Amino acid sequence: MPIPGQEWRDTPLTQLDPVVTVYPQSLYWGDTYFGGGPLLFETDIIEWDKVLEGAPLAQYVGDELSVEPRERRPFDTQQLECPRMQDKKSISGKDIMKRQPGELPPYHMADPLQRLATMRAKDVIECARAIENLIELQRSQLMLGDPIPIIGVGVNRYIDYGFRNKELLTGGDQWGEPGVRIIESVREKVYLMGEMGFPITEAIMSPEVWEVMYNDSEILKLLDVRRYEFGMSNPGPVPAFGNATPVGMLSDPNLTLYSHNWTWADKRNRRHRYLPPGTVLLTSPQAKQNFMGYGAWLGKDPQSKKWMWYKGEYFQQYDDTKVDPPRDLLTVTSRPIAIPGNIDSWYVFKVLDI
């Protein structure tokens, strides 16, 4: 008997498209500061030479005399092992027999083999995305100047490029403290970098730093706030996820100012800032020429069964396990390493100790 007020339906239900929630993916650090790559290496170990040429200056010399030859400058060689990143997905026999999002039984059920092919394709995209997210984090860590942590399953080491252009202000020297002239602090770093041959053109800062700057009277006199007008709002287009937001321009020194507040999620879904609170990045055009290198992958040739090196950004491998129940395993591996084009071409300034 039908329930009062309801009707028996023997027609198919209407299946709406599944609602899929995917966290946005930041591409800011790669798109902005890694314009010099990628490079595919022949092996997983590379060497990196660092040379400090300086600015040679000739000498005046009298007639029939000669100066002494200048000594050749030494250089340092650093050996780097491309870190190994990996993500894995599995498909069991039970998985391919279950209805997937968007399928409506019994009229629109996919064939198990068709479902397996669809799930495999989605897994490849998801694994590659997981690796790209970790690569983006590695890029941001390079720009912060700290040793890059390579910590995971069976690995615990750091990639240290010996970044030197970094300073932490503490106590009464922090921006916003009484007697601290923010504009002089900025000029000092801009002029310092300019003397090294790296003209600073942009400052990317956390929102806390921008708030302190905006409340500084000297900064306001030199600030051209291009996105807002008094009495009306003119914000312009919303930046893409992960991108820095332009907030103004200084006239002396000539700097475009950006605010950056985006985060990434760890395995426990805890959110962390790409740019830590209280931090300013002072960047030159040369700072945008870093590049990603990809180490080769040592694997067995499917036909000859011989070990050989494979070049590429990603390597995917399928395995059929013999355990009960059997599973179809997809493993996607990459050996990316963020390499600075010139390690001295930007400055990391921690102006608030928070």
Protein Blocks (a to p, Z undefined) as FASTA:
>chain_A
ZZehiacdfbdcdddddddddddddfklmmmmmmkbccddfblbdcdddddebjaddddd
dehiacdddddddddddddddddddddddddfklmmpccehiacfklcccfklmmmmmmm
mmmmmmmmmmmmmmmmmmmmmmnopacddddehiacdddehiabbcddehjlbghiahia
fklmmmmmmmmmmmnopacfbdcddfklmmmmmmpmklmmmpccfkbcehiacebpadde
hiacdfbdcfbdcddddddfbdcddfkopacdfbaghiacdddfklmmgccddddddddd
fklopacddedfbdcdddddfbdcdddddddddddddddfblklcccddfbdZZ
